[in-house]
Amino acid sequence: MSTVKDAVQDIVRMTAGLGFINAVKVTGSDSETTLDAMDTERTVIVKASLHNPITEFSGEFGLGNLGFLAGVTNLPNYKEDSATIAVVGRERNGVESPDHLLFTDADGNTDQYRFMSKEIIEQTLQTVKFKGTEWDVTFEPTKAKVSELTAVAGIYGGIEPNFTVKTEEGNLIITVGATDGSLTGKRTFAQNVEGELNEGYAWPLTQVLAILKLGMSGHCVMQISKRGALQISIDTGIGKYDYILPALTV
C-alpha cells in the first residue's frame, strides 16, 4: 500500500518535475484518488489516478505553488526512511477536510505546506474537458529514440518549436524544422506500428520530450489520433498518469 509520502513524492515528480505544471486538483474518496492538472498555456491536460487510494486525501482540494512543494519534498532529510509526510486536517462547517502537509525528519525539523481550497483550485485550473477519442497508433517509446529526438530538438527547436508525425510503411516518422522545408529533419521514432497517420497536425517538442523523459523511468505508452490528439500514459507503479495534448493545426 502506498503511503502519503509515496504519493506526494510521486505526484511532485510527475507534475512539478515537468517544469510547466503549476497546480494540481486532487479528488479523493475511500475508493479512489484522482488528479487533474493543466499547464498555463492550456496545451497539456493531465489526468491521473493512484493505484491505491490515499484515504487522507478525502474531498477536493488543490496543490498550488508546486515549485515550493517540490523543493521541500526533495530536501535530502525528507527522503530518508525515518522522515514522514502527514496530512493534517481542519474542521470546516462541521466536516474534517485536508488542510496542509506536515514534513518531519528524524531531528524534529519540520516544514508545512498548505493546500488550496476547492474553489481556488477550480478557478485556477479551469481545465479543458477531453471527451476521448479513438487512437490510430499505439506504441511504446524507447530510451534510445527519446535520446535521439532530444538531440535533434536541440538543433531544430530554435527554428520551429513544433513537430509533425506521419506513418510510412509501418514506421512512425517525426518531422522537425522549418515548415517551408528549408531546414528540416526526419527521424524514425517507432517501427512496426499499426495504423496510419497523415501529416496535418503538430505538437510542441519541449512539452512532449519532457513528458517522455519522465516516462522512461516507468511503463510508457504513446498514442496518436488522426483527429488531432496525442496521449502519453505513464505507469509509475504508484499511479497512472495520462498526458493529453490537443494538436496544433499546421
WOWO-V33269 format. One record per backbone hydrogen bond with DSSP energy under -1.0 kcal/mol. CO is the residue of the C=O (numbers start at 0). NH is the residue of the N-H. If there is no record, write none. Layout:
CO;NH + CO;NH
This chain:
2;6 + 3;7 + 4;8 + 5;9 + 6;10 + 7;11 + 8;12 + 9;13 + 11;16 + 14;17 + 15;18 + 21;65 + 23;62 + 24;35 + 25;60 + 26;33 + 27;58 + 31;28 + 32;49 + 33;26 + 34;47 + 35;24 + 36;45 + 38;41 + 43;38 + 44;243 + 45;36 + 46;241 + 47;34 + 48;239 + 53;56 + 55;57 + 58;27 + 60;25 + 61;115 + 62;23 + 64;68 + 65;69 + 66;70 + 67;71 + 68;72 + 69;73 + 71;74 + 74;77 + 75;78 + 79;82 + 83;103 + 85;101 + 87;98 + 87;99 + 89;96 + 91;94 + 94;91 + 96;89 + 98;114 + 99;87 + 100;112 + 101;85 + 102;110 + 103;83 + 104;107 + 108;104 + 110;102 + 112;100 + 115;61 + 116;120 + 117;121 + 118;122 + 119;123 + 120;124 + 121;125 + 136;223 + 138;221 + 141;145 + 142;146 + 143;147 + 144;148 + 145;149 + 146;150 + 147;151 + 148;152 + 149;153 + 151;154 + 151;155 + 152;156 + 155;158 + 155;159 + 160;204 + 162;202 + 163;174 + 165;172 + 167;170 + 169;192 + 170;167 + 171;188 + 171;189 + 172;165 + 173;186 + 174;163 + 175;184 + 177;180 + 182;177 + 184;175 + 186;173 + 189;171 + 196;166 + 199;249 + 201;247 + 202;162 + 203;207 + 204;208 + 205;209 + 206;210 + 207;211 + 208;212 + 209;213 + 210;214 + 213;216 + 214;217 + 218;234 + 220;232 + 221;138 + 222;230 + 223;135 + 223;136 + 224;227 + 224;228 + 227;246 + 228;224 + 229;244 + 230;222 + 231;242 + 232;220 + 233;240 + 234;218 + 237;50 + 238;235 + 239;48 + 240;233 + 241;46 + 242;231 + 243;44 + 244;229 + 247;201
